[in-house]
Amino acid sequence: MINRTLKNLILKKINTNKAILIMGARQTGKTTLLKALFPESSSTIFLNGDEPDVIGLFENANSSGLKKFFEPYDTIVIDEAQRIKNIGIKLKLITDNIPQKTIVATGSSAFELANSINEPLTGRKWEYRLYPLSFSEMVNHHGILEEKRLLAHRLVYGYYPEVVTALGNEKEILKQLTDSYLYKDILMWKNIKKPEKLLKLLQALSFQIGNEVSFNELGQIIELDNETVENYIMLLEQTYVIFRLGSYSRNLRKELKRSRKIYFYDNGIRNALIANFSLPNLRQDIGNLWENFLVSERQKVLHYTQRWVNCYFWRTHDQQEIDYLEEQDGKIYAYEFKWNSKKKAHLSKTFSSAYPDHSFKTINQENLDTFIKY
């Protein structure tokens, strides 16, 4: 059993009279986490939103009906809650009318669960995101030396729990993951009229990690208009497949103002989309893989340690650039990423002059733990 960081965060929020929401992509371990948090007992009820009778339980329920049903239980766990219509209102009725209950709901489709929950549960919820396994969780599981030995493997196959725990079957599992979780949570929704275009978009994005992304260029590649491309990208963000970084701009006319980079939350998913599982030392895109790995792992660090920072990259029209920036409390932290530890990174004098209140660090294989371990 690999201990999840989110477990301790959630335990602190039990008995606070607020619902606990756990969001995240399919197969990141939400159900396993629930079972670790709430062992089977007569005071706990587990409900699965995929089950028709569970959907029926909530369909026409009012506060008195819900109170009668849930009164015997101290803990109410609803997995795949996004399947239940108006689940936010139903959870609000439970929190308002049956106090002193621990209510936990999980969802794999943010665009549906968030839309139906955020407004009804304003001020009544704690919301967390469960990512694939993290570098730090694996270090805690079997030590930093072992995890560093597996670094090349992680760059190629990623951190999905089933991939990590089934050595030798990574390619097959990633193929199934890519098919089932992408198609089930995205491509089968009614508003996706051209699913083959969305898959082409994912493949195009896979080849552009670490680079600036142009919606116009993507649209030309997959033959869709800019607005549809942006809508599809937003949908992919809301279902935890990708995320974007904007460009940092404050002082200089030469800085890019509206550019963005797009990363995948998991290297394995990215590599599965382009069917490339070559080892790092044989790849032309090792720099891009390294950057995607570090930036995605950093998002886990920030979320699990509850640090509120703004994240960017920096680039000018004359191609001066910095891979990654964080802005916190008025100070800028700049990072360059180098897979080859012998390669040195140099900070742009233009950037140093424009933003004197900064720190700068190069992240490589030798010191990656200072950046992605918490």
C-alpha positions in Angstrom: 0.0 0.0 0.0 1.5 3.3 -1.1 0.5 6.0 1.3 -1.1 9.0 -0.3 -0.3 12.5 0.9 -3.9 13.6 0.5 -4.9 11.1 3.2 -3.4 13.2 6.0 -4.9 16.5 4.6 -8.4 14.9 4.5 -8.1 13.4 8.0 -7.7 17.0 9.4 -11.0 18.0 7.8 -13.1 15.3 9.2 -15.8 16.5 11.7 -15.6 20.1 10.4 -19.3 20.1 9.3 -18.2 20.6 5.6 -18.4 18.2 2.7 -15.0 16.9 1.5 -14.6 16.8 -2.3 -11.9 14.8 -4.0 -11.4 15.5 -7.6 -9.1 13.9 -10.1 -8.8 11.9 -13.3 -9.9 8.3 -13.5 -7.6 5.6 -12.1 -5.6 8.0 -9.9 -6.6 6.0 -6.8 -9.6 7.9 -5.4 -11.5 4.7 -4.5 -8.4 3.1 -2.9 -7.9 6.3 -0.9 -11.5 6.3 0.3 -11.2 2.7 1.5 -7.9 3.6 3.4 -9.6 6.6 5.0 -12.8 4.9 6.0 -12.6 1.2 6.7 -15.9 -0.8 6.5 -18.1 -0.4 9.5 -21.7 -0.1 10.4 -21.4 3.7 10.9 -20.1 4.2 7.3 -22.1 3.9 4.1 -20.3 3.7 0.7 -22.3 4.7 -2.4 -21.2 4.4 -6.0 -22.7 7.0 -8.4 -22.4 4.6 -11.3 -25.1 2.3 -9.7 -28.7 2.9 -10.9 -30.2 2.4 -7.4 -27.9 5.0 -6.0 -28.9 7.5 -8.7 -32.5 6.6 -7.9 -31.9 7.3 -4.2 -31.1 10.9 -4.9 -33.4 11.5 -7.9 -36.4 12.9 -6.1 -35.0 13.1 -2.6 -36.0 16.0 -0.2 -34.4 16.9 3.0 -36.6 14.7 5.2 -36.1 11.7 3.0 -32.3 12.1 2.9 -32.3 12.7 6.7 -34.2 9.5 7.3 -31.9 7.4 5.1 -28.6 8.8 6.3 -29.4 9.3 10.0 -27.9 5.9 11.1 -24.5 6.7 9.6 -21.6 8.9 10.8 -19.8 8.9 7.5 -21.3 9.2 4.0 -19.0 8.4 1.1 -20.2 8.9 -2.5 -17.8 7.7 -5.2 -18.3 8.9 -8.8 -20.6 11.6 -7.5 -20.7 13.4 -10.9 -23.2 10.7 -12.1 -25.9 11.9 -9.7 -28.0 14.8 -11.1 -27.9 18.0 -9.0 -25.5 16.3 -6.5 -24.4 19.7 -5.1 -28.0 20.5 -4.0 -28.4 17.1 -2.5 -25.1 17.4 -0.5 -26.2 20.8 0.7 -29.4 19.3 2.0 -27.4 16.7 3.9 -24.9 19.2 5.4 -27.6 21.6 6.4 -30.2 19.2 7.8 -28.0 16.4 9.2 -25.2 18.0 11.2 -22.1 16.2 12.6 -21.8 13.9 9.6 -18.6 13.3 7.6 -19.6 13.6 3.9 -17.0 12.7 1.2 -17.7 12.9 -2.5 -15.3 12.0 -5.4 -15.5 12.9 -9.1 -13.4 12.3 -12.1 -15.0 14.9 -14.4 -14.5 18.4 -13.1 -16.5 20.1 -15.7 -19.7 18.3 -14.5 -19.0 17.8 -10.8 -17.7 21.3 -10.2 -20.6 22.9 -12.1 -23.2 21.1 -10.1 -21.4 21.5 -6.7 -19.5 24.7 -6.4 -22.5 27.1 -6.2 -24.7 25.0 -3.9 -21.8 24.2 -1.5 -20.3 27.6 -1.3 -18.8 27.8 2.2 -19.8 24.2 2.9 -16.9 22.2 1.3 -13.2 21.4 1.4 -12.0 20.6 -2.1 -8.9 18.6 -3.0 -7.3 17.1 -6.1 -5.8 13.6 -6.3 -3.1 13.4 -8.9 -1.3 10.2 -10.1 1.3 9.1 -7.7 4.1 11.6 -7.0 7.8 11.5 -6.8 7.6 12.4 -3.1 5.0 9.7 -2.3 7.3 7.1 -3.9 10.3 8.4 -2.1 8.4 7.9 1.2 7.4 4.4 0.0 10.8 2.9 -0.8 13.4 5.6 -0.4 15.0 8.3 -2.5 17.9 6.2 -3.9 15.4 3.6 -5.3 13.2 6.4 -6.8 16.1 8.1 -8.4 17.2 4.8 -9.9 13.7 4.6 -11.5 13.8 8.1 -12.8 14.3 7.2 -16.5 11.4 4.7 -16.1 9.1 7.4 -14.7 9.9 9.8 -17.5 8.7 7.3 -20.0 5.8 5.5 -18.2 4.7 8.0 -15.6 3.0 7.7 -12.2 -0.4 6.2 -12.6 -0.9 3.8 -9.7 -1.6 0.7 -11.8 1.4 1.5 -14.0 3.7 1.9 -11.0 2.6 -1.3 -9.4 2.5 -3.6 -12.5 6.1 -3.7 -13.7 6.4 -5.3 -17.1 2.8 -4.4 -18.2 3.2 -0.6 -18.4 2.5 -0.3 -22.2 -0.6 -2.3 -22.1 -2.0 -0.5 -19.0 -1.2 2.9 -20.5 -3.0 1.9 -23.8 -6.1 0.9 -21.8 -5.9 4.0 -19.6 -5.6 6.3 -22.6 -8.5 4.6 -24.4 -10.9 4.2 -21.5 -10.3 7.3 -19.4 -10.0 9.7 -22.3 -12.9 8.3 -24.2 -15.2 7.7 -21.2 -14.8 11.1 -19.6 -14.4 13.3 -22.7 -15.1 11.9 -26.1 -18.5 10.3 -25.3 -20.1 13.6 -24.1 -22.8 14.9 -26.4 -21.2 18.2 -27.1 -18.1 16.5 -28.6 -19.3 16.2 -32.2 -15.9 15.3 -33.7 -14.1 12.9 -31.3 -11.4 12.0 -33.8 -10.4 15.7 -33.9 -10.0 15.8 -30.1 -7.7 12.8 -30.3 -5.7 14.5 -33.0 -5.5 17.6 -30.8 -4.1 15.5 -27.9 -1.5 14.0 -30.2 -0.6 17.5 -31.5 -0.2 18.8 -28.0 1.9 15.8 -27.1 4.5 16.9 -29.6 4.5 20.5 -28.3 5.1 20.1 -24.6 7.6 22.7 -23.4 6.9 24.9 -26.5 4.6 27.9 -26.9 1.2 26.7 -28.2 -0.7 28.6 -30.9 -4.4 27.8 -31.1 -4.4 29.0 -34.7 -1.6 26.6 -35.6 -3.3 23.7 -33.8 -6.5 24.5 -35.6 -4.7 24.3 -38.9 -3.2 20.9 -38.0 -6.5 19.3 -37.0 -8.8 21.4 -39.2 -10.8 23.1 -36.6 -11.5 26.8 -35.9 -9.6 28.6 -33.0 -12.7 28.8 -30.8 -13.3 25.0 -31.0 -9.6 24.3 -30.3 -9.7 26.5 -27.2 -13.0 24.9 -26.0 -11.5 21.4 -26.4 -8.4 22.5 -24.5 -10.5 23.8 -21.7 -12.3 20.5 -21.6 -9.1 18.6 -21.4 -7.9 20.8 -18.5 -11.2 20.3 -16.7 -10.8 16.5 -16.9 -7.2 16.6 -15.6 -5.5 15.5 -18.8 -3.5 18.7 -19.4 -2.8 22.1 -17.8 -1.5 25.3 -19.1 1.1 27.9 -18.0 0.8 31.5 -19.1 3.7 33.8 -19.9 5.0 36.2 -17.3 4.9 39.8 -18.2 5.2 42.9 -16.1 7.8 45.4 -17.2 9.2 44.8 -20.7 7.7 45.6 -24.1 9.6 42.7 -25.6 7.9 40.1 -23.3 5.3 37.8 -24.7 1.9 38.9 -23.3 -0.6 36.2 -24.1 1.4 33.1 -25.0 1.0 29.8 -23.2 2.6 26.4 -22.8 0.6 23.2 -22.3 1.7 20.2 -20.2 0.3 16.8 -19.5 -0.3 15.8 -15.9 1.4 12.5 -16.6 4.3 11.6 -18.8 3.0 8.1 -19.4 -0.3 9.4 -20.9 1.6 11.7 -23.1 3.9 9.0 -24.4 1.1 6.6 -24.9 -0.7 9.1 -27.2 2.3 9.2 -29.5 3.1 5.5 -29.0 6.7 6.3 -28.0 8.2 4.4 -25.1 11.8 4.7 -26.0 14.3 5.1 -23.2 15.4 8.6 -22.4 18.9 8.2 -23.7 17.5 7.3 -27.1 15.1 10.1 -27.4 15.2 13.4 -29.3 12.6 14.9 -26.9 14.3 14.2 -23.6 14.4 17.9 -22.8 10.7 18.2 -23.3 10.0 15.0 -21.3 12.2 16.3 -18.4 10.4 19.7 -18.4 6.9 18.1 -18.5 7.9 15.8 -15.6 9.3 18.5 -13.4 6.5 21.0 -14.0 3.7 18.4 -13.5 5.4 17.1 -10.3 5.7 20.7 -9.1 2.0 21.1 -9.4 1.6 18.2 -7.0 4.0 19.7 -4.6 2.1 23.0 -4.6 -1.3 21.4 -4.1 -0.3 18.9 -1.4 1.6 21.5 0.6 -1.2 24.0 0.1 1.2 26.7 -1.2 -0.6 29.4 -3.2 1.7 30.7 -5.9 1.4 32.0 -9.5 3.1 29.8 -12.1 4.5 31.0 -15.4 7.2 30.7 -18.0 9.1 33.7 -19.4 10.1 34.5 -23.0 10.7 37.5 -25.1 10.2 38.1 -28.8 13.9 37.8 -29.4 13.9 34.3 -27.8 15.3 34.9 -24.4 13.6 32.5 -22.1 13.3 30.9 -18.7 11.6 27.5 -18.4 9.5 28.1 -15.3 8.7 30.9 -12.8 6.8 31.1 -9.5 5.7 34.4 -8.0 4.9 34.4 -4.3 4.5 37.4 -2.0 6.1 39.7 -4.5 9.2 37.6 -5.1 10.0 35.7 -8.3 11.6 32.3 -8.2 13.1 31.4 -11.6 14.1 27.8 -12.7 15.8 26.3 -15.7 15.6 22.5 -16.3 18.5 20.5 -17.6 18.4 16.7 -18.0 22.2 16.6 -18.5 23.6 17.7 -15.1 26.8 18.8 -16.8 25.0 21.5 -18.8 24.9 24.9 -17.2 22.0 27.3 -17.4 22.5 31.1 -17.5 19.9 33.6 -16.5 19.1 36.3 -19.0 20.6 39.7 -18.1 17.4 41.2 -19.5 15.4 39.3 -16.9 17.8 40.1 -14.1 17.7 43.8 -14.8 13.9 43.9 -15.1 13.3 41.8 -12.0 16.1 42.3 -9.5 14.1 40.7 -6.7 14.4 37.1 -7.8 16.2 33.9 -7.1 17.5 31.5 -9.8 18.2 27.8 -9.8 18.9 25.1 -12.3 17.1 21.8 -11.7 18.8 18.6 -12.9 19.0 14.9 -12.0 21.2 15.5 -9.1 19.1 18.1 -7.3 15.6 17.4 -8.5 14.5 16.4 -5.0 14.9 20.1 -3.9 12.2 21.0 -6.4 9.7 18.1 -6.3 10.0 16.6 -2.9 7.8 17.8 -0.1 
